[in-house]
Amino acid sequence: MNTIEISADLMLIQCRIEDASALFHLTDRNREFLKEFLPWLDTVRGVEDSRQFIRFGMEQAKNKQGFHYGIWYQGNLAGTIAVHGIKWAHCKTTIGYWLGSEYQGKGIMTKAIEAYLDRVIFGEWNLHRVEIAAATINLKSRAIPERLGFQLEGIIRENEWLYDHYVDHAVYGMLQHEWKRVKQSRLI
């Protein structure tokens, strides 16, 4: 699925090589903001690094390991959402995401994850389980799976090296049958 239309203003489009410049500039503008919780900012120094990221995502898609989508809001690239490998034998995956600071507080990421879950992960792929992990102190990121009905399954201590220190991660899980209940309860 190359494009997922969520609303007139919001869509997910599979990352394309021609998006490399927009992706780099969004990353670069938000570098200090994103560095608080994302460990890869020092490796993105130019448009070619963003192009390599997109190529990696395209290779993942070719190998049926997931899609990297750009989140497009009102015609502008606002962030990305992707799965980090699919374990087909166990029917599970993990979601990662980020959004530029100027796009936060509008419900964009919640809607993007909801659409990705509904149409791709639990829809097209028919997976059984998905996880989202976020630094325990990243309350904005943690609010998204909580808002979507994910279950907090635990805390992994010192799970990620973030430039000069380790951070703990809160791990959230959602099962396909739980997602169906969540979706049903929203319709009532």
Secondary structure as GFF3:
##gff-version 3
##sequence-region A 1 188
A	DSSP	beta_strand	3	5	.	.	.	ID=ss1
A	DSSP	beta_strand	10	14	.	.	.	ID=ss2
A	DSSP	three_ten_helix	17	19	.	.	.	ID=ss3
A	DSSP	alpha_helix	20	29	.	.	.	ID=ss4
A	DSSP	alpha_helix	31	35	.	.	.	ID=ss5
A	DSSP	three_ten_helix	41	43	.	.	.	ID=ss6
A	DSSP	alpha_helix	47	62	.	.	.	ID=ss7
A	DSSP	beta_strand	68	73	.	.	.	ID=ss8
A	DSSP	beta_strand	76	87	.	.	.	ID=ss9
A	DSSP	beta_strand	92	99	.	.	.	ID=ss10
A	DSSP	three_ten_helix	101	103	.	.	.	ID=ss11
A	DSSP	alpha_helix	108	115	.	.	.	ID=ss12
A	DSSP	pi_helix	116	124	.	.	.	ID=ss13
A	DSSP	beta_strand	129	135	.	.	.	ID=ss14
A	DSSP	alpha_helix	139	147	.	.	.	ID=ss15
A	DSSP	beta_strand	151	161	.	.	.	ID=ss16
A	DSSP	beta_strand	166	175	.	.	.	ID=ss17
A	DSSP	alpha_helix	176	187	.	.	.	ID=ss18
###
